Amino acid sequence: MKDGAYRGMECGKDRSAVQRNSDQAATSARIADQFHFDLLWSPCESLHRYPALVVLVLAITGILLDRATFWSLPTSLVRWGCLVLAVIVVVEVTRRHIARPSARQTLRYLASAIGVIGLFATWHAFLEQQYRSASILKLLDREAYPVIVQGTLDGRVVLRSRPGFGNQAMTYTSELMIDVDRYRNSEQLVSIDGRVLVRVDGDLSHHRPGDRLEIYGWLRPFDQPTNPGEPDLRSNYRRRGLHCRIDTKNAQSVVLLSPSRDIINRTIASIGDIGRDSLIRYTGSQTGPLALALVLGQRELVDQTTRDQLLTTGTAHLLSVSGMHLAILVMFVSWAVAAAGINPTPRFIVIVSLSAFYVAMTGGRPPVLRAAVLVGVFLLAGCFRRTSQPLNTLAFAAILLLVKNPLNLFAPGVHLSFLAVITLMLAARSAMTLPLSFAKQRENQRQENFDRLIENSAGLWKKTIKLIFGFVGQLAWMSTCVTAVALPYVWAQFHLISLISVLTNVLVWMGLAFALPAGVIVVILDPIAPWLATMPAAVCEYSLRYMSTVIAWAASIPGGHYWLPSPTSISIGAFYVGLAMTLFVKLRWGRVCRFAWIGFWVAVNVVLVTRVSPFPESMIETTFIDVGHGTSVIVRTADRRIWLYDCGRLGNYEGNCRPIDTALWSMGITQLDGVFLSHADADHYNALPALLERFKVKQIITPPGMLRRSEKQLRDLDNAIDNAAVPVVEVCSDQTISERNALVDCFEVLHPPLSGVHGSDNANSLVLKLVHAGVPVILPGDLEPPGTELLVDGSRPPPGGIMMAPHHGSLRMKAEMVLAWARPQETIVSGGKRSRSVEVQQMLSQTGSGVHVTAKLGAVRVRLDRNANTEIRSWLCDPW
């Protein structure tokens, strides 16, 4: 009896010990479930717990494999089909000779994995072959030529604003995506297929998706990069399924043949246009474009100044409707339906319906679609009382995006969107720890209960203040994490490091939380009962004013942001590999390691990217940037000084400085010893205000009296120079070396004289000569008579030099007189479409000079070494 009792006690102790061990194991498992590290250690467990994530990895593998080894569609189908069939046969044959069930299960998993890879590879191959087989590609030529096509409007008409020049009013440019099906060949309509982007001067927003149109314009391929550092936008057009573009003269070049019968898309587009009109009517000219971008995703009307401010303050995401926008809407709707006491199932229907409406209204952009899937799955899990795994749900959203378009895998916007969400998922677990001991967990639980008891006993004001500070602190933490993790990618895409973004996002969030729901209410109520939209419109307007004020203030803070050359792709990959490795370090040291790694990486790459690209000693280099009809020349002298001669282009109404800034950054240049402005034509200086914000400029050199004139654009230029605190030096041909600034001594000023000449600004262009190893380099601006006669009456430069063609190679400005005077060996033409003509080539080559036109060849780089040897390379033919 005693033995039995003893054995019973022992068994009870064993069972108690087993129970305790089981409880501890369960507790550790629950703690470990806060992380996703366990999926790295157990592939089989990962397949059961994260099936969508495993499928996503396999889908990405299939797309990458097919992209790396793309063949024709039949070959791809046979290749991937045979692979999948072979794997299935091998697995089935092998399975019959394997007795262990686990081995059989592993083989099934392997076959399924290869099947998913083959499926997505085939889907990518099918879409790629469909794109490449479009017959419109056979019509493309290097030069644009006139065509007449017919097709169907696909999607909403995109309306872009274009500021007027001088006293001209603002105009609009419309962009239409057309599925072409007819092409007029002589007098006959021929069947054709393809998707083109049509650009029209004028407002064509009244057209609806499904409208059948006839377009008269010039067919041309999408432009490839023509300057160093310039991004290749053709990949963006490829992701949208566009094959080429058609440029038209005016709105009369687009004729409606028959209206749309697509009721759904027509209704969605009408809602977007009605919402645009409503928001513009209720908001001011300052906040209206921002309201359109914020609420409807129509960011095309936002001016360049606002875009730059949003970019420099790290709030550019406001221009792209994203998951954050949908999350704010869902949060407000959830509060409303919860206050109304609606049950979970009707609540699910209401919120999902709103999400679907908002996704359609904003054009189904990938970030919004991803957020809608997350919200839908989360709510669906709540309806069925199931646990929603965020990582699994996020992977499911990514799979849907890849099914919709496999090329979303290579979209920077999609990368940033998912990177931000993953960072927020980890940052939201700021208190997460690796599995601790059971005793430590109980101690933490007791401390939390004690703190909660103290909070409940505090007064209402104290609890409210603590709640607000806690929310702001959590928001700041989230913003810090997203900014730090996305920094390399944002830096690479925009050449920018924003240090003020954390503070700006925290301050702007409050305005966004009120402006977005109020704007959506305005869009819904204004067509029904305009008087009901008055109050939410006022909330939206004042919230946007608050946001604009904060953004403008943050953008003006010195040191809040830095424009820099971009890091390399290898360096960015190393950053994220190193950051991922820090996730395996324990909490306290892990957080230190993460921020130390980010700081170290940024410091190293700032040093690396700001090193000016080397070139051989005792050599000068002049790079003529392709800016269209305009001028911009980067000059690097033998003493390692860097100069810019002119910086502008025709039609640059918003003062954009691309592609000049990207060319400078590609050389590692962050400061200029000086900028020469040849004369007072806007196509020679209208990019300077933006350049002054991005680069440190030591001085501005102009001909006499250029900035003392009263034109508005010159006044704006003068204000920009004053704001940047850059000294202005006036030079002329009458000055001696001792009278000129020491930094300008490497150049000789040939024109104009101090008193100037009678005639236009062109006649008084600043003409510079730089001599190296006895070979002259002459930059004449837009020189024309009577300035031309005065120049050629002066001393003649040595023959066999390099000269930029005056006035962009114009046939009307007596360039042959300057050519006969200078007798250059090579002539560079910085011009637009007109400079491509055969007449320009013939006129400039009369003296035996070689002719290089940037409009044909892209950027042209000329190097002169100490032995007077000349090396000329063009970006399109021989990039460097």
N, C-alpha and C positions, 0 to 999 in steps of 0.2 A: 504493500500500500504506500509505504513511504517512497519506495522506488518509483511507483507510478506517479505519485504527487511530485516527486522531484523532477521526473521526466516531463511532466506537464508544465511545471514552472520553467524548465529549461526551454521547452518548445515555445512557451509564451514569450520568454525573453527573446528567443530567436525571431518569433514573429514580430515582436515589437521592434527589434533591431532592423529586420527586413523592412517593416513599415516606415521606420525613420529614414532608412537609406532610400526607400522609394520616394518619400516626400521630398528629401533633399534633391534627389535626381530630378523629380518633377519641377521643383523650384528652379534648379539650375537650367532645366530645359526651357522654362518660361522666360527666364532672364536671357538665355542665349537666343530665344526667339526674337528678341528686340533687335538682333543683328541679322545680317545675312551672310555671316562668315561661314556658317556651317555648310552652306551649299558648295563651298570650295573644297570641303574635305570629303563629302559623300555624294558622288554623282548620282547613284540610284535614289538616294533620299531627295536630292535636288529635283529629279525628274518627277517625283510624286508631289513635292511641295511647290515647285515652281515650273510647271509644265510649259507655260507661256514663255518663260525666260529661256528655257532650253530650245523651244521651237524658234524663238527669235534669233538665237545664236546660229542655229542651223540655217535659217532663212538668209541671214547676212552672209554666211559662208557660201551658200549657193549663188547669191547675186554676185559676190566678189569673184568666185571661180568663173562664172560665165562672162563677166566683164573682162577678166584677165585673158580669157581664151575664146573670144567671141568668133564664131563662124556663121555661116548662113543658117537661116531658120531650119530647113530640113535636116541639115547636118547636126544642129544642136538638138533637135528633137530625137533623132536617131541615137546620138551620143548619150544624152541623159536617159533616154528610155532604155537603151541597152544596159546602161550601168545599173539602173534600178532593177531591171529584170534579172540581170546576172546576180546581183546581191540576193534577191529573193530566192532564186534557184539554189544558190550556194547555201543559204541559211536553211532552207527546207531540207536539202539533202543532208547537210551536216547535222541538223537537229535530230534526225532519226537515229543517228549513231551516237547520240549523247544521252546518257542516262540521267544526269543531274538536272533537275528542274531550273535551278538558278542559271546554269549555263544556257539552257534553252531560252530563258527569259532575256538574258543578255544579248543573245543573237537576234531576238525579236526587236529589242531596242535598237540594235545596230541597223537592222533593215529599215526600221521606221525612220531613223535619223537620215540615212542615205536617201530614202524616199522623199523626205521634206527638202533636203538639199537639191535633189533633182527637180522637184516641183517648182521651187522658186527660181532655180537656174533656167528652167524652161520658160517660165513666165517672163523673166527678164529678156531672154532671147527672143521670145515672140514679140514683145513690145519694141525691142530694138530693131528687129527686122521690119516691123510695120513702119517704124519711123524712117528707116533708111530707104525703104522701097517707094516712098512718096514720089510721084512723077514730077512734082513741081521742082524737085532738086535738079532735074535735068535741064531746066530752063535757066538756071542761075549762071551769071557771068560775073567776072571781076568788076565790071563797070555796070552801073545802073542803066536800064533801058525802059522805054514806055511799054506798058501792058494794059489790057482790059481783062478783068477777071470777074467771075460771079461766084457767090458763096453764101454761107449762112453764118450769121453772127453767133459766136459761142461765148457766152458770159456777158457780164455787165460792161458797158462802155466806161473806160477809165478816163477821168477828166483831170488834166493837169493845168495848173496856172502858170502863166509866163508873164513876169513883170514887164511893163512897158518901158521903152527906152526914152529917157528924157521926160517930156511932158505927155507921152503917149499913155493911154489907159491900159490896164492889165488885160491880157487876152488869154484864151484857153487853147489847149491842144488836146485832142481826143485820141485815145488808143483803142483800137478794135481788134479782137482776135477773130479771124474769119476762117472757117473750114471751106476751102476753095473746091469747087467741083466743075467749073467751066473756065475755059481760057480761049479768048478770041485770037484765032490764027488767021491773019488776013481778013477775009469776010466770013469766016466760018467759026462756030463755037465748037471747041474740042474738049472732050472729057479730060479731067485732070483731078488729082487729089493732093492734099497738103494743107498745112495750117500756117497762115501768115499773120504777121502783126502789121496793122495799117495805122499810120500816123497822119492825122488830119489837123490842120490849123482851123480851129473853130469848135463850137460846142455841139456835139452829136449825141448827147446823153439821152435824147428822146428815143433813140433806137433801143429795141428790146432783144434779148436772146431769142434766136429763132428767126429773126427778120432775114429775108433774102435780099442781098444787096449786090449792086454792080459797082465796081471800083475802077477808077481811072488813075493810074499813077506810074511810078518808076519802081520796077522790081530790082531788088539788090539783096545780097547775102548780109548776114550780120557781121559787123566789123570785128576783126581780130585785134588784139592789142598792138598798138603801133609805137609804144614807148616803153622803156625799161621801167619795171615796177608796176605797170598798169595791169589791173585785174582783167581776166578773160571772162567777159559777160556771156559768151556764147553758151557756156554750160548752164547758166540760168535759163536762157531761152530754150535750151534742149530739155530741161526738166519740165518746162511748160508745154512741150510738144510742138514748139514753133520751128518752122523750117527756114523762113526768110522774112523779109519786111517789104512793105510797099509804102513809099512816101508820096503824098499827094499835095496839090497846090492849096486847095481850100475845101470847104464843106460841100461845094457843088460837085466835087469829084466822086462823091459817094451818093448813089441813087438807090432808093428803096424800090425793089421789084414787087415784093409781096410781104405783108405783115406776118408776124410770128403766130403759130398755132400751138406753141408750147406753153400751156396755161401755167404750169408750175413755175418754170424758170422765169417766165414773163412776170408773174406775180411777185416772185422774190426780188427781181430787179426793180420792179415798181416800188416795192416797200423800201428798198435802199434809196431810190431817188426821192421818194416822198420824205423819208427820214432826213436825207441831206437837206432838202429845202426847208424842212421844219427847224432843224438845228441852226441853219444859217439865218433864218428869219428871227429866231429868238436870241441868238448870240451876236456879239459884236464882231467887227472885222478882225480884231486881235485874237479872240478866242474861238471864232467859228471854225477855222481850219483844224484847230486842235481838238475841238469837239467832234468833228467828223472822224478824225483819226482814232480818237479814244473810244467812241461809241460804235461806229460802223466800220472801222478799219480802212476808211478812205483817206489815206495819208498824203495823197498826191497834191493837195492844195496847200500843204504846209510849206512856208517859205524857207529858203536856205538858211537864213539867220536863226530861225527857231530850230531847225534841224541840227545846226551846229551846237546850239545851246543844250539841246537834249542829249546830244552825243557827248559833249564835254562834261556833263553832270551825271552821266550814267543812267539817264532816264529815257534813252531812245526806245526802250521797250514799250513806252506809252504809244508810240506811233504804230505799233504792230499789235493788233488784238490777239491776246494770248490767253493761256489758261488762267492767269491772274484775274483778267477781266471777267471771265466766266465764273471763277470762284467767288468774286465779290457779288455778282448777281445772284448766284445760288445761295450765298449766305443771307442776303436780304430776303429772298423769296422763302427760304427755310424759316426765318424768323416770322415772316408773315403767316405762313401756313401753320406753323406751330402755335402761334397766338390764336389762330382761328380754330384750333383743336381738330385739325384734319388728321385722319388715320394714316398710317405709313403707306398703304397701297395708293390711295388717292394722292398723297404727298409725292410719291414716286412719279405718278403720271404727270402731275403739274410741273414738277421740276425738270423732268426729262423733256416734256413738251417745250418748256421755255428754252432749255439748252439746244434742242433741235432747231427751234425758231431762230435763236441767236446765231448758231453755226451757219444756217442758211443765209441769214441777213448779212453776215460778214464775209460771205464767199467761201466758206468751208476751208479756211486756212488750216494747215497741219497743227499748229499749236492749239487752236480752238477745238479741232477735232479730237486731239489727244486728251484735252481737258474734259470734253464732253463724254468720252469713253470712261475716263476715271470716275466722273461723277455718276454716270449711269450704272456702272458696275458696283460702286459703293452703295448706292441707294437700293439696287436690286438685291444685294447681299443683306441689307437691313430688312427688306420686305420678307425675305425667307429666313431671317435670323441666322445668317451665315457670317463667318468671319471673312472680311475682305483683306487679301494680302496685297499691299500697295505695290510691291515690286512686281508681282505677277500681273496685276492690273495694268501697270505701266508698260510691261512687255507686250501685253495683249493690244494696247493702243498702238504701240510701235509696229506690230505685225499688220494691223489694219492699214497703217500708212504705207507700208511696203507693198501690200496687196493693191492699194489704190495706185501707187506709183513707185516702183522699185528704186527710182532715182532719188526719192526722198532720203535714201541712205547717205547721199553725198551733199545734201542741202545744209549750208551753214546755219540757217535759221532753225532747222529741225535739231541740229546738234546742240545749239545753245539752249533751246527749249527743254530738251530732255536732260541736259546737263544741269540746268537750274532746278528742275523738279527733283532729280536724284539728290542734289545738294540739299534741298529743302527737306527731303525725307530724312537725311542723316542729321541735319542741323536741328530738326524738330526733336530729335532724341539727344539733345545736348547733355542730358544727365545720364546717358546710357553708359553702362559699364560692361566689361567682360564678366563672365560668371564669377561671383564672389562666394565666399564661404557662407554657409547657412546662418551662422551666428552673426556675421556682419550684415546680412540681409535683414535679420530680425531687429538688429540695433538701428539700422536705417529706417525700418518701418515704424519703430517706436518714436524716433525723432520726428518723422513726418506727422504722426498722429498728434504729438505734443505741439508742433508748430501750427497744425490745423486748429487745435483747441484754442491757442492764443489768438489766432486770426478771428475766430468766431466770437471771441469775447471783446474784440476791439469795436470802436464806434463806427458808425456808418461812413463818416467823412474819411476816417483813417483807412477803412477798408477800400473805399473808392479810390483814394489817392494811391494806395498800394497797388490796386488793380491796374490803374492807368500806367503807373511807372513800370509795373511788371510787363504789361502789353508792349509799351514802347521799348523796353529792354529786349524783349523777345524779338520784336520787329528789327531792332538794330542788329541783333545777333544773326538773324536770318539774312539781312542785307549784307552784312560783313562776310558771311560764309559764301553767299552766291557771288559777290564781287570778287573775292579772293580766288575762288575756284575757276570762275569764268575769265579771269584777267588775261591769261595767255591767249585764249581764243579771241577775245575782244581786241586785244592788242594787235594780233595778227590781221584781223579783218579791217580794223579802223585806224591803225597806227596811233593808238591813243591809250594812255593810262590815266584813269580818272580816280583821284584820291578823295574827291568830295562826294562821290556817288553814294556812299553809305549814309551820310547825313542828309543828302538831298532826297533819297528814296524814303527815308523815315518821315521827313517833313511833307513830302508830296503825297504820301499814302492817304492822309486824312482827306485831302481834297479829292483824290481819286475815288475814295470810298463813297463820297457824296455825289460827285459829278457823273460817274458812270451810271448808277441806277436812275438818277434824275434824268439823264439824257435818254435812256431807254424808255422811261415813262413818257417823255416828250414825244418820241417817235411813235409810241403806241396811241397816245391820247389826242395828239394834234389833228389827225384826220377825222377822229370821231367827234370830239368836243374841244375846240381850241381853247375855250376859257378854262378848261380843266388843266391844260398844259402850262398855264401861266406860272403857277407856283413852282413846279419842278424845273421849269426853264430858268427861273431866277436862281434857284439853288445850283443848277448846272453852271450858269454864267458866273456867279460869284466864286464858286469852287474852282473853276478854270482860271479866273483872274488870280486867285490865291496861288495856284500852281504855277502860273506864268511868272508871277513875281518872285516866287522862291527859286525857280529855275534860272531866271535872269540874274538874280543876286548870286547864286552859287556859281554860275558861269563866269562871273566877273571877279571872283576871289583869286588873288595871285597865288600861284602854286597849287591850285585845286586840280589842275590837270596838266598833262604834258603830252605833246605830239612828238612821236619818236618813230624811227624806222622799225619795221616788224621783225620779230624773231623768226628763225627758220622752223620749218615743219618738224625737223628732227628734234630740235630743242623743245618744241611744244609737246611732242610725244614723250620725251624724257620727263617733262614736268608731271604729266598725268601718271606715268608709271611710278615715279617717285612718290607722288601723292597717294596712290593706291597702296603702296607698300607701308605707308605710315598708318593705315587703318588697322594693321595687325599689331601695332604697339599698344600697350595698355593705356588706359584712359588718360591719366595725368601726364605721363610722358608723351603719349600719342598726340595730344593737342599741342604740346610744345614742339614736338617734331614736325607736325604739319605746318604750323606758322613759321617755324625756322626754315623749313624747306622752301616755302613760298617766298620768304624774304630773300633767302640766298639765291634762288633761281632768278628773281627779278633783278637783284643787284648785278649778278653775273651777266645777264642778257642786256641790261642797259649799257654796260661797258662794251659788250661785243657789238651791238647794233649801231652804236654811235661812233665807231671807228670808220673814218672815211676810207673808202675803197682805194687801195694804192694804185699808182701807175708809175712807170719808169721815171727815174730822175732826169733832170734837164730836158723835160718835155712839157709842152702845153697841150691842152685838150679843150676842144669846143664841141658841145653837144647841142645840136639844133632840134628842139623838141617839136614833135608834130602836134600842133594845137589848132589845125585847120587854118582858116584865114586869120592869121595873127602872128605874133613873134614871141619867142622865148628861147634864149641861148644861154646855156651854162658854160662858163669859162673857168677852167682851172689852169693857173699859171705855174711856171717852173718853181716859184717860191712857195707853192702849196696854198696860195690864196684862191678863194672861190668867189666868183662874181656871177651876176645874172643880168643879162642884157634884155630888157623888156619882159613883160609877163602879162599877156592878155590874148584874147581871141574875139572874133566877131560873134555876136549872138550870145555872149556870156552875160545875160541880163542880171543874174543873181550873184555875180562876182565869184563864181566857183574857181578854185585854183588847181583843179585837176585838169590835165595830167602832170602839171609842173611839179606839184608836191611829191607825187609818187616817184617821179624821175629823180628828184633830189634825195628822197629817202632810200631809193635803191642804191645810191652811192654812199649811204651812211652820213649824209650831210644834214646837220641840224642848225647850222648858222652860216650866214653869208657875209663876206667882207664888204659887199656893197651891191646895190641894185641900180642899174642904169635905166632911166626912162628916156626913150629917144625923143618923144614929142607927145602932144596932148590928144592923140586919138585913143579912144577907149580900148580898141583892140590891141593896144600896146601896154596898157597899165591896169585893166579892170580886175585882174587877179591879185593885185598887190595887197589890198586890205586883208584878204584871207591868208596870204602868205605871211604877213606880219604877225598874225595870230599863231602861226604854226612854226615859224623859224625866227631865230634871233638875227636881226639885220643891223649891221654896224652903221650904215649910212645909205642915204638915197642920193643919187647923182642925177641932175636934170640939166637941160639947157636953160639959159637965162629966162626968168619970168614965167616958166611953165605953170607953177603952182600959185601964181598970183592972179590968175584969171578968175572970172566970176561964174563959170559954168557949174551946175549943180554937182555933176560927177567929180569934177576937180575939187570942189569944196568938200565933198565926202571923202575923197582921197586924202586931202590935206588933214582932215579931222582924224582919219585913221592913222596917219603918220604921227600926228601929235599925241594921240592916245598911246601909241607904241613907244613914244619918246625916242624917235630915231632922228638924228640930225640930217638936214638936207644941205647938199653941196651943189652949187651951180657952177658949171664949167663951160668954157667956150674956147674957140680956136685962138683968141687973142691973148690968152693967159700964158705966162711962163711957168716953168716947173715950180719955181719957188712960190708962186702965187696960188698954186693948187694944193689941195689936200694931199698929204704924203701917201695916203692909201691909193690914190688914183695915178700915181707916177708911172705904173707899168703900162698905162694906155696913153696914146697921143690923141688929142681931140683935133680933128680936122675941120669940123663944122659944127655949129654955126658961129659966126663972130658975135661979139658982145652986143652989138647993135642989132643983130638979126638981119634978115632980108625981107623985102616986101613979098607977100604971098601967103600961102596957107601954112598951117602947122607942119605939113609934110616938107615944105621948102626949108624949114628951120630944124629938121631932124638932126639929132645928135649923131655925128659920124665919128666912129672910133677906129683907131688902128693899133694893132698889137703886133710887134715884130719879134720873131724868134728864129735864131740861126739864119738871119737875113731874109726870112720868108714872112711877108706881111699877112695879117688876118684883118679884113676890113668889114665893119658892121655899119651899114649906111642907113638903117631905119627905113622910113618911107620917103627918102629924098626924091624931090621932083623939082623942075624948074620953078623959079630962077635959082634955087639953091644948087642945082646940078651944075650950072655954068660957073658959079662961084667956086665950087669944089674943084672942078677940073682945071681951073685957072691956077690953082695952087701947085705946090710941089708934087711930083709924080712918085708913087711908091714903086719899089722894085717889082719887076714882073715875076710871074710864076707863083703868086700867092693864092690865098683863099679869100673869097668874097661872098657875102650874103647878097642875093639879088635885091636891089632896092624895090620897095613897094610890092613885095610878094610876087615879083616877076611880072608886074603889069606891063602890058604892051603899049600903054599910053604915056608912060612917064620918062621916055628917053633913056631907058636903061642902057642902050647900046653906047651912049656917050660915056657913061661911067665905066662900062666894060673896056672900051678903047683906051680909057685913061689908066685903068688899073691893070689890064692885061693879066687877069688871074688864070691860074692853072685849073682851079676847080671853083664852080659856082654852086652855092646852096640856095634853094628856093624854099622859103617858109611860107606856104600858102595853102589855099583850099582847093575846091574842085576846079576853078578856072586855071590854076597853075599846072594842071595835068595836060593841058592842050598841047598839040604838036607845035603850034606857033610859038609858044613860050620856049619850048626846047630849041627850036631853030634859031630864035632871036638871041638866046643866051649863049649858044655855041658858035656864033659867027666868028669869034676871035680864037677859036680852037679850045675853048674851055670845056671841061667836063661839067655836066649839069646833073644835079641831084635834087629831086623834088620830094619834100617830106610827105606830101599828099599821096605819092606813089610808093615811097620806100619806107615810110615811117620815120622815126628819129634817125638823124644822121650824125655820126661821131667822127670828128677829124682830129688826128693826133700828129704833131710835128715834133720830131726828136732833134737832138743836138746836131745831127748831120744833115738837117734840112730834108729828111725823108718824110713823106706824107703817107699816113694810113687813114683810109676812109671806109667806114662800115655803116651799113643801114640796118635798122632793127628787124625789118621784115625779111631781108635777104641774108644777113649775116649777124644775128644778134650776139650781144656780148654779155 
